[in-house]
Amino acid sequence: MLQDGALEQRLVRVVAIRTVAIDTRCFDLAAADRRPLTPFAPGAHIDVQAPSGQVRQYSLCGDPRDRSRYSIAVKRAADGRCGSRSMHDDVEDGSPLGILDPRNHFPLAPEAAHSLFIAGGIGITPIRAMIHALDASGDSWQLHYCARSAAHAAFHAELAALGGARVTPWFSAEPVLDVRALLRDVRDGTHVYCCGPTGLMAAVKDAASHWPAGRVHFEYFSAPAHVDAPNRSFEVDLRRSGLVLEIPPERSILQEVRDRGIEVPSSCEEGVCGTCETRVLEGECEHRDFLLSDDERAANHSMMICVSRAKSSRIVLDL
């Protein structure tokens, strides 16, 4: 997941805004310079700095074959405490926005014979790009789309027209999709992808607990409820900076690194966005993120320093 080199900061301009559901707008972004936008694969997201200064991650929901623009859909949060309020209130056609190049923690599995998508509300955004890619290549897919109503379901009419019977809507204020029945039978070659509210994600994870490892994939917008082991202190060697830090139980690696004047990009600070992913050179990690797969955790090549800690008494990072 971790790539060599720093993520590139880009300036883009808003070239179109449209309402795609109640409280949800789609923003089309084009490069503000003459350089082409970086290609992306389905499931990727970008970090966007809203006019308020807050940085948030938004899934790229457009067709990956369109290299002229990025498309993101932003639902205005009811409490108005995050960047979505600024995106809705402060952004207009022509507005400049700072972004980071695409990253992908929710890729399509190339070996999948069939892709089963379960989306809840704004969780349709990465799945829309996946469906466009699979449909273009003639691959098999099916979508179960949960939302409060058709008016709350961004892109539903478009996807229903594209997929026909492959798209099943579940519109209700209360959950009506029986995920346990849907996922009871493990189907050869099928991969499951889920993105949406934490309740839906938890239900799918529980219902698919008997599926083989690596066949069920999740994209989290916020960290689900969880219980970690008690924190303990450990030592961090910042190899490139030549510093050795003691991380106390009540502080994260990210906090201590920042206090020493070392800038590490970050956003969610919950282990769901991957912005602070850092290369591990030595030591054993205690991974607390919701991005790395079991294989990636076992490989111990990188960690999210906003939430993850060290199992060993000392860890060496490429910082």
C-alpha positions, 0 to 999 in steps of 0.5 A: 500500500505504501508507495515510494516518495511523498504524495504530490500536492496538486491544485485543481479547480471546480469545473462543475457542481450538481446535486445528486441526492438530498444534501449531496453534491457532486464536484468535478475537479480539473487540473489548474495547470497543464499537467494531466491528472494522475490516473486512478484505479476504482476504489481510490480516494483523494485528500481535499482541503476545503476552504475552511482549511480542513482536510478530508478524504473523498472517494473518486466516484467518476469513471476511471477511464476519464482522465480529464477530471476527478469527481467526488460526491460530498454529503453535508454532515448533519452536525456541520462540524467537518469539511463537508459544510465548507464544501457545500457553503464555500465552493462554487464553479471555478473555486481552487482546491488543494488535493493530494494524488489518489491513493487506494485502500479499497481496490477491486480484486483482479481474481474475482469472478463476480463482485457483490457490492453492498452500499449504504448512502454516501458509501456508493461513491467508491462503488460507482467507480468500480461498477463503471470499470467492471461494466466496461470490461464486461465483468460480473457484478451485482449491487445492493443499495441501501438508503433512506429513500430514492431521493437520498440515493446518489446516482441510483437512477444512473446505476439502475439504468446501467445495471438493470436487474443487477441493482437492488434498492433497499429504501427505508428509514430502518435497515431492511436488507437481510445481509445474513441471508445475502451472505449465508452461502459462500460463492466460489470466485465472489468478492464482497465490497461494503461501504456505508454507515458503521451499522451496515458495515458491522452487520456485513462483517458479522454476516460474512465472518465465515467467508475466506480471508481476503474475500470481503472488503470494507471502506471505512469513513470513520473508525468503528467501535473497538477495544484496544489493548492497554497502551504502554510506552515504547521507543521510536527511532526516527532514522532519517531525522536522527531522533529517538523518542519515548512514546508515553501511553497517553500519546501517539507517535504522530503527536510526538513526531509533530512536537519535534517539528517533523511534518507528517501528513494526516487527516482522520487520525482514526486509522481509516484514511491512510494519510499518515502511513509510514514505512517501518524499518525495524521492530514489531507493530501493534496495528490498530488501523482499519486499512491494512490487510492481515497479510500487510500487517504480517509483512510489517512494512508500514503503519498508521502512526496516528493510532498504531503502536509498537509491540516491541520495546523499540521501533525504527521508522523511515522519518 
